[in-house]
Amino acid sequence: MTYDEFEKVTGEFFDEHTQKGYHICNGDEDYGFMWQGCPMCKRDLGGDKFQIIAYNPVTDDQIEYRVCEDCMLYTAYGYLDMFEGEINTK
């Protein structure tokens, strides 16, 4: 996956949730290593998983996701300095 593809797929995840009134933020949980893929970027890589939360303030609904480190950092900062071992020059 290229960085542009990563941004496209994660952007679709954010769009899907914001259109329904959800806000996406990082949670407090570090789940450690898991074999499951990432629901945000759709990569099937095992690795450390972290909590992000989709919260709808109107309905008070909350959805928890376990995402890869790249997606957790992308959620926090809106970009990545490094992607799959390469320096991101974008």
Buried (B, 14 or more C-beta within 10 A) or exposed (E): BEBEEBBEBBEEBBEEBEEEEBEBEBBEEEEEEEEEBBBBBBBEEEBBBBBBBBBBEEEEEEEEBBBBBBBBBBBEEEEBEEBEEEEEEE
